[in-house]
Each structure stands twice: as structure tokens, then as C-alpha cells.
Amino acid sequence: MTRPRNPALLLLLAVCHIGFSQSPANENYLGTVSGRIYSNFNYGLNAPSQATAFELTRAYFGYERQISEHFSAEVKLDVGSPDDLSEFSRLRRYAYFKNAGVTYQKGAFTAWGGLFDMQQFKVQEKFWDYRYLYKSYMDEYRFGPSADLGAGARYRFSDKVESDLVISNGEGYSSPQRDDTYKIGWGLSYRPSAALTFRSYYAIFTSTTPQMTFSGFAGYRNGNFRMAGEYNYQRNYQSNKNRDRYGYSVYSTYAFSNQWEVFLRYDQLFSNILPDNEIPWNLPNDGSALIGGLQYTPVRNIHITLDYQDWVEYAGNGAKEQLIYVHLEADF
């Protein structure tokens, strides 16, 4: 019996074939194939048996092409384990779409539609710049999906100010639309100088009890040094009235050379106390994280990091996770 083929992979290969089979009239608009691999070795400092493991956490494969002067298209596969799998199913790997859509860009205006990266923490993620070893705050603690189905637009008013507006399903790129609720997000970025970046973001769901997210960010970058901080507040988490989550993240990096840099980050996540209760409603998931390490770049697009990560739960009997990692990212 012939095994069923992965339709997502077949579609991606078909798109790549179309891109490589370009007619002479379109030879000025060449396509680009890309790939990215995340892998690590970890050692548990406080595990009962001091467990160790090699992991291949994620791989991406994509194709992007400039179709005309103003239009481009992109498709990207994410090969990994969805977040809703049980702990015992993490070794299974599934290919599903991370991006698939069309972008229009002319002058200061950009618009896109399809399955695309969300704008809510893109600026923060670029400042953090170590996505392969730890997600940015809003992504790590599920304040919103990293990609979603929908449409968006961005306008650059000047070299200092730009704004973006996105309407999406709100379910995330690995989940189908399950209701008629949509997510509307609006962001404003301000760069008063080459060294400073400020950003504010607000999102709301079109539901009876809307989940709302507020975010503020400030970043400083000058030569080999950068530092940033963000504060995030989420009201009515998953449309549960008065169940709020909030917290902050601060992080900094110093590059000694083109090959070596050191970084440090600290997060805190809290939930509010409901009326007639004495403890936060989400206390088992509240806590703090510390991430720090040294990154080595032997050649362009290869990153190797020795880093420490911990997570401390705020509950009285909460666990404390402490791990040493060697991370690898290959970007090609």
C-alpha cells in the first residue's frame, strides 16, 4: 500500500518548482529558498537523575519570491511538535504551515494577507535575537500566537514613526478558526534616533467578554551593546472575566567581537487575585525565569550557545527548573 503523502510538503515543493521554472520575462524576480534548524543538548541540574538529552526542537523550510515590482509571495513550513501535544508525544514531528500569503509594498505602505507572522512582538523578538534558545515574552507565555490567518497593513509616516493594523482569526497558525470571533491588533513604533526604539501595542477580541492585551516596549542599541525592557498586561484571559495576567521582561547583550557575545534576561509572570480569593487565580503558572549565556558564531548564520535557564514557580510548593544548554542554530 502506498503511504499517504504530506500535502503541505507537496504544495511547498510545487511552489518552489514554479519559482525555479520562471519565464524569461520574469527573470528579474528570482525566488529564494530558506531553511532553519534549532537543536540543543541539555543537562538538568536539579532533576532526580540529573537527566541529559539531545533534542531537535524545530526546523523551517520556506520559499519566497518577488512576483512583480510591488507583489511578493511566501510559503514556509514549520516542522516540530505542536504545543497541545502531551509530554509523551513530544518526539513526534509534524509539518504545518507557518506562513503562506501575498504581500503588497509600495513606498511607505505595505499590506499583506494569508497566514503571516503577527506584529505584536516582532520588534521585541528582534531586540532579544535569541529565538532559537528561548522565545520572546509574549510568545513564551502565550499572550498571543506568533503567526495567524488574516490581513494587515503598515504605514511608515516618517523615518521615526510607523504604525500597523492587523485583523486575524486569533487562533494561531496551528489551529483552525473555531468561531466567529476575530482579533484586532494595533501597534505604533517610534524611533527618535538610530539608538532608541519605543513601541506600544493593543489587541482586542470581538467577543462578549473580550480578551485584551496591552504592551509597552523600550529598546536601546548602540554599537556592540543593546538592552531592552517590555511590560505586558492581558485582561480577561481566554475570555474569562477578570482573569488577568501581567509581567515584564528585561534583557541585554554585549558583543565582544563578530564571533562572541554575552547575554542576560530576566522575566516575571503574575496573575491577579479574584474577589473572595486569597491567592492569584493562576498561581501554579506564575513565576520567574532567568536566561543567560555566551554565543559563538564561527561562520555567518551558524550560532552556538552555552546558556543557563531556570524557571521558579511562585506557589509555595512550586517547582524550580534549572538547566544547562548547548544550543545550535543553522540558518541558510
BATOR-509326 format. One line per field, with one value per residue (C-alpha): x, y, z; residue in three letters. Coordinates in steps of 0.02 Angstrom, whole numbers, plus 50000, padded with zeros to 5 digits. Example, Ala and Ser with C-alpha at 12.3 -4.5 7.8 and 13.67 -1.06 7.14 Angstrom:
xx	(50615,50684)
yy	(49775,49947)
zz	(50390,50357)
residu	(ALA,SER)
This chain:
xx	(50000,50066,50093,49993,50100,50112,50003,50090,50260,50195,50121,50284,50384,50260,50279,50468,50457,50352,50477,50626,50534,50522,50494,50624,50502,50510,50694,50725,50615,50707,50644,50737,50736,50774,50794,50824,50864,50852,50940,51012,51092,51031,51080,50957,51044,50903,50823,50811,50932,51020,50945,51028,50958,50991,50844,50797,50662,50616,50654,50588,50587,50523,50516,50491,50478,50458,50318,50320,50381,50255,50194,50284,50230,50297,50265,50353,50336,50361,50417,50400,50287,50126,50104,49947,50038,50062,50234,50249,50215,50346,50460,50331,50360,50225,50240,50115,50109,50191,50173,50077,50019,50047,50123,50099,50226,50235,50330,50287,50136,50138,49988,49978,49851,49852,49947,50081,50189,50096,50162,50130,50305,50411,50509,50542,50594,50723,50796,50805,50877,50894,50730,50815,50851,50705,50550,50514,50400,50230,50266,50337,50191,50056,49998,49966,50015,50171,50076,49893,49772,49713,49760,49863,49937,50083,50119,50282,50237,50421,50591,50539,50357,50263,50100,50023,49847,49805,49639,49657,49567,49658,49675,49856,49937,49922,49735,49581,49453,49326,49205,49158,49273,49416,49567,49608,49783,49857,50038,50137,50327,50431,50618,50678,50858,50956,50990,50815,50656,50487,50332,50156,50030,49847,49740,49558,49447,49272,49185,49058,49196,49344,49520,49628,49816,49921,50108,50243,50424,50583,50749,50923,51053,51225,51368,51404,51282,51094,50968,50778,50628,50444,50287,50134,49959,49819,49640,49506,49625,49541,49379,49367,49306,49426,49559,49711,49896,50039,50227,50387,50549,50719,50866,51036,51177,51358,51460,51647,51677,51589,51602,51573,51433,51360,51177,51063,50874,50751,50561,50419,50240,50095,49906,49781,49685,49498,49367,49344,49509,49673,49794,49814,49697,49840,49970,50033,50089,50156,50342,50507,50637,50822,50917,51099,51244,51380,51353,51487,51467,51604,51535,51390,51219,51286,51260,51318,51269,51313,51175,51088,50898,50787,50603,50545,50360,50287,50174,50233,50264,50309,50447,50613,50687,50873,50957,51120,51104,51213,51105,51135,51051,51086,51008,51028)
yy	(50000,50173,50285,50448,50599,50758,50885,51034,50975,50935,51109,51191,51089,51135,51320,51303,51216,51357,51484,51397,51374,51560,51630,51749,51894,51871,51828,51989,51923,51773,51664,51619,51452,51460,51340,51350,51217,51227,51094,51076,50968,50997,50945,50956,51023,50981,50831,50674,50580,50734,50691,50739,50742,50787,50874,50933,51057,51136,51154,51277,51264,51406,51488,51673,51760,51937,51916,52093,52265,52277,52099,51956,51786,51673,51498,51420,51252,51230,51053,51024,50970,51071,51146,51044,50875,50780,50769,50589,50637,50774,50666,50663,50789,50867,50984,51126,51297,51441,51567,51565,51725,51878,52048,52214,52352,52524,52669,52690,52572,52383,52264,52075,51936,51750,51660,51779,51823,51932,52106,52104,52055,52064,52216,52134,51971,52059,52150,51988,51897,51726,51648,51480,51457,51548,51633,51817,51856,51865,51708,51607,51641,51634,51813,51785,51670,51707,51686,51685,51691,51864,52027,52176,52341,52451,52632,52725,52906,52957,52886,52894,52840,52691,52604,52434,52362,52175,52080,51893,51736,51743,51553,51543,51461,51281,51293,51312,51451,51379,51526,51694,51790,51892,51979,52160,52222,52396,52445,52607,52615,52771,52785,52958,52911,52767,52703,52713,52617,52631,52529,52514,52381,52346,52196,52151,52004,52034,51929,51959,51955,52015,51968,52125,52139,52294,52301,52433,52416,52521,52471,52545,52489,52568,52478,52313,52344,52331,52324,52324,52305,52267,52263,52160,52154,52037,52067,51930,51789,51672,51774,51729,51887,51972,51838,51943,51906,52028,52042,52108,52056,52142,52085,52144,52090,52140,52083,52069,52038,51973,51798,51815,51894,51876,51899,51902,51906,51905,51877,51885,51825,51861,51838,51940,51888,51866,51931,51817,51729,51741,51684,51727,51627,51564,51540,51368,51451,51613,51627,51700,51648,51684,51655,51695,51634,51653,51642,51593,51624,51526,51572,51678,51602,51469,51508,51400,51449,51388,51452,51431,51433,51420,51436,51467,51443,51566,51437,51386,51207,51257,51176,51252,51201,51228,51176,51199,51201,51196,51268,51265,51369,51345,51474,51451)
zz	(50000,49955,50105,50106,50063,50165,50069,50149,50090,49916,49899,49955,49829,49693,49734,49729,49560,49491,49558,49480,49313,49283,49110,49036,49059,49247,49267,49364,49506,49572,49714,49873,49964,50150,50296,50482,50613,50804,50906,51081,51213,51391,51566,51711,51867,51987,51901,52010,51897,51826,51657,51493,51317,51137,51054,50880,50929,50762,50578,50449,50261,50153,49984,49944,49776,49714,49586,49519,49569,49711,49745,49829,49896,50033,50098,50248,50333,50520,50564,50750,50892,50918,51091,51126,51120,51281,51360,51299,51117,51101,50994,50854,50716,50608,50459,50453,50376,50471,50329,50165,50083,49975,50016,49926,49954,49876,49951,50135,50126,50150,50154,50170,50177,50215,50352,50416,50565,50688,50729,50917,50971,50812,50873,51042,50960,50851,51000,51101,50947,51029,50974,50945,51130,51213,51142,51172,51320,51236,51134,51279,51396,51262,51260,51076,50931,50830,50665,50615,50469,50423,50341,50394,50340,50393,50352,50380,50416,50427,50468,50651,50656,50584,50628,50591,50598,50589,50587,50614,50673,50839,50848,50790,50640,50704,50746,50635,50659,50782,50800,50726,50844,50772,50842,50802,50843,50825,50852,50849,50836,50869,50837,50891,50847,50774,50950,51027,50989,51075,51036,51104,51057,51092,51039,51072,51026,50955,51088,51227,51358,51254,51293,51283,51276,51312,51282,51301,51244,51251,51174,51159,51032,51010,50926,51014,51157,51166,51306,51313,51427,51399,51504,51453,51526,51471,51526,51529,51483,51356,51379,51565,51650,51771,51750,51709,51679,51676,51690,51618,51535,51532,51427,51371,51255,51233,51081,51111,50926,50771,50844,51031,51132,51305,51353,51505,51527,51672,51661,51787,51758,51877,51887,51987,52144,52113,52237,52389,52350,52442,52308,52122,52010,51901,52037,51977,51815,51890,51910,51854,51725,51712,51548,51521,51418,51288,51099,50973,50786,50695,50523,50464,50505,50623,50808,50954,51131,51304,51417,51585,51603,51756,51798,51977,52017,52142,52225,52398,52342,52165,52066,52015,51849,51818,51656,51563,51373,51220,51080,50893,50758,50572,50457,50269)
residu	(MET,THR,ARG,PRO,ARG,ASN,PRO,ALA,LEU,LEU,LEU,LEU,LEU,ALA,VAL,CYS,HIS,ILE,GLY,PHE,SER,GLN,SER,PRO,ALA,ASN,GLU,ASN,TYR,LEU,GLY,THR,VAL,SER,GLY,ARG,ILE,TYR,SER,ASN,PHE,ASN,TYR,GLY,LEU,ASN,ALA,PRO,SER,GLN,ALA,THR,ALA,PHE,GLU,LEU,THR,ARG,ALA,TYR,PHE,GLY,TYR,GLU,ARG,GLN,ILE,SER,GLU,HIS,PHE,SER,ALA,GLU,VAL,LYS,LEU,ASP,VAL,GLY,SER,PRO,ASP,ASP,LEU,SER,GLU,PHE,SER,ARG,LEU,ARG,ARG,TYR,ALA,TYR,PHE,LYS,ASN,ALA,GLY,VAL,THR,TYR,GLN,LYS,GLY,ALA,PHE,THR,ALA,TRP,GLY,GLY,LEU,PHE,ASP,MET,GLN,GLN,PHE,LYS,VAL,GLN,GLU,LYS,PHE,TRP,ASP,TYR,ARG,TYR,LEU,TYR,LYS,SER,TYR,MET,ASP,GLU,TYR,ARG,PHE,GLY,PRO,SER,ALA,ASP,LEU,GLY,ALA,GLY,ALA,ARG,TYR,ARG,PHE,SER,ASP,LYS,VAL,GLU,SER,ASP,LEU,VAL,ILE,SER,ASN,GLY,GLU,GLY,TYR,SER,SER,PRO,GLN,ARG,ASP,ASP,THR,TYR,LYS,ILE,GLY,TRP,GLY,LEU,SER,TYR,ARG,PRO,SER,ALA,ALA,LEU,THR,PHE,ARG,SER,TYR,TYR,ALA,ILE,PHE,THR,SER,THR,THR,PRO,GLN,MET,THR,PHE,SER,GLY,PHE,ALA,GLY,TYR,ARG,ASN,GLY,ASN,PHE,ARG,MET,ALA,GLY,GLU,TYR,ASN,TYR,GLN,ARG,ASN,TYR,GLN,SER,ASN,LYS,ASN,ARG,ASP,ARG,TYR,GLY,TYR,SER,VAL,TYR,SER,THR,TYR,ALA,PHE,SER,ASN,GLN,TRP,GLU,VAL,PHE,LEU,ARG,TYR,ASP,GLN,LEU,PHE,SER,ASN,ILE,LEU,PRO,ASP,ASN,GLU,ILE,PRO,TRP,ASN,LEU,PRO,ASN,ASP,GLY,SER,ALA,LEU,ILE,GLY,GLY,LEU,GLN,TYR,THR,PRO,VAL,ARG,ASN,ILE,HIS,ILE,THR,LEU,ASP,TYR,GLN,ASP,TRP,VAL,GLU,TYR,ALA,GLY,ASN,GLY,ALA,LYS,GLU,GLN,LEU,ILE,TYR,VAL,HIS,LEU,GLU,ALA,ASP,PHE)
